[in-house]
Amino acid sequence: MTVSDFLVFLVGGGGVLWISQLFEKWTWYQAQSSDMKKYIFAGVCLVISLGAFAVLTYVPKEFLESLTPWFTVAASILTYVFGGTAFHKITKD
């Protein structure tokens, strides 16, 4: 997956749904009313999607392609860390 592919994933809405997983773990978010949670979630998803769209539209494709090796390394590390901790948590119980 390239940087551009990831940004398209964010713009399409699939990527921003991961935000809900983060929000569910934050105490300040859980303390909000259900309406406020809806507005916060919608606002953050909108900002991330529009930001990704702006990068795709205005940043030269060559620059994004030059970031692909760095993005691959970062994505791999995050996958190993979160995948490993999830595996450890599942097998520990």
Secondary structure in CASP SS format (residue, H / E / C, confidence):
PFRMAT SS
TARGET T0000
AUTHOR 0000-0000-0000
METHOD secondary structure of the structure
MODEL  1
M C 1.00
T C 1.00
V H 1.00
S H 1.00
D H 1.00
F H 1.00
L H 1.00
V H 1.00
F H 1.00
L H 1.00
V H 1.00
G C 1.00
G C 1.00
G C 1.00
G H 1.00
V H 1.00
L H 1.00
W H 1.00
I H 1.00
S H 1.00
Q H 1.00
L H 1.00
F H 1.00
E C 1.00
K C 1.00
W C 1.00
T H 1.00
W H 1.00
Y H 1.00
Q H 1.00
A C 1.00
Q C 1.00
S C 1.00
S H 1.00
D H 1.00
M H 1.00
K H 1.00
K H 1.00
Y H 1.00
I H 1.00
F H 1.00
A H 1.00
G H 1.00
V H 1.00
C H 1.00
L H 1.00
V H 1.00
I H 1.00
S H 1.00
L H 1.00
G H 1.00
A H 1.00
F H 1.00
A H 1.00
V H 1.00
L H 1.00
T H 1.00
Y H 1.00
V C 1.00
P C 1.00
K H 1.00
E H 1.00
F H 1.00
L H 1.00
E H 1.00
S H 1.00
L C 1.00
T H 1.00
P H 1.00
W H 1.00
F H 1.00
T H 1.00
V H 1.00
A H 1.00
A H 1.00
S H 1.00
I H 1.00
L H 1.00
T H 1.00
Y H 1.00
V H 1.00
F H 1.00
G H 1.00
G H 1.00
T H 1.00
A H 1.00
F H 1.00
H H 1.00
K H 1.00
I H 1.00
T H 1.00
K H 1.00
D C 1.00
END
